[in-house]
Amino acid sequence: MLYPLLFEPILKERIWGGQRLGKLFNRQLTADKIGESWDVACHKNGTSIISNGKYKGKSLDELIDKFGRCLLGNDLDDKDIEKFPLLIKMLDASDVLSVQVHPNDEYAALNENGELGKTEMWYIVDTEPGAHLYFGIKPGTTPQDFRKAIVEGNVEPYLCSVNVKKGDVLYIPAGMVHAIGSGIVICEIQQNSDTTYRVFDWNRVDDNGNPRQLHVEKALDVIDFDGRYSNEKVKGIEIMEDGGKITYLVACPCFAVEKVEIRGSIQDIANGEKFFILTILEGEGSIEYNGGLQSFERGDSIMIPASLGYYSIHGECTLLKSYIPNRQKDIIEKLENKGFSRQDMKAIAGLFD
């Protein structure tokens, strides 16, 4: 019988990383500059190992091979069964990241050996005072302008900068230029891809005095210079439920994310259609299900198998609930039944993409 699955974090050393993932989430870090923790992953560059229950020590891909749609869900496309669709990370930006952009699925399939594109969202977990990041390029910027700025090492005047604080949410579709500033811890929910095109790295060099590799031509191919996507923070739609509050944040074709604030107990069901991933941002609690009770604490990511059935989450906690919304219209209809208009729903990022 399947049960709520916890995982060992996969720690990644980065030139811009630090020590705050250890301090915030009580993790034993393996290096001085840990920039990424892959908390739920099934990728060639890192695959999660289960840390609890009967399947402790097994890898996520082993369980997918064993249980298939009982774990992942009957509503998922075949492509999402063949390649796990999500990657959940925690990021510690103790220094500014490179200016970068990600391709969409079509470009990545042609140019990155069949890799997925990368649309992502950020939930700001913690910041130092005055923290900011870069999120989109300024209107009117042309590819020629941007190329010239890269060559001259002066890209910043063309970037939109936004101050951020704990609890802010940003949606970064493929094609949007972005860079995380220093002093920010982020929960990142994204497509299962590790494809990044660095545009500019602040003239930084590594420990050996070498500049990091850039991918200027590919970046210029995929950057959205037409301003198709908003660079506003995500507002979302709040719904009060018995035992807490749910805020719909993102519902793009690649993934959906809800923020769930629990003050007591909330009931839910995994009815065989899709799996869920619960990432605990604050507090602690437990998941009660048919067959047991699984406790959790801040920083845990828990996979709810599609076939788990009814379950309830108890505690005083805030979490992100991530899943694959194969039918966006279901979310639209659900919110319409609660009295929200299509205009209201524009506060949910990606819903009408």
Secondary structure, 3 states (H helix, E strand, C coil): CCCCEEEECEEEEEEEEECHHHHHHCCCCCCCCEEEEEEECEECCEECEECCCCCCCCEHHHHHHHHCHHHHCCCCCHHHHHCCCEEEEEEEECCCCCEEECCCHHHHHHHCCCCCCCCEEEEEEEECCCCEEEEEECCCCCHHHHHHHHHHCCCHHHEEEEECCCCCEEEECCCCCEECCCCEEEEEEEECCCCCEEEECCCCECCCCCECCCCHHHHHHHCCCCCCCCCCCCCCEEEEECCEEEEEEEECCCCEEEEEEEEEEEEEEECCCCCEEEEEEEEEEEEEECCEEEEECCCCEEEECCCCEEEEEEEEEEEEEEECCCCHHHHHHHHHHCCCCHHHHCCCECCCC
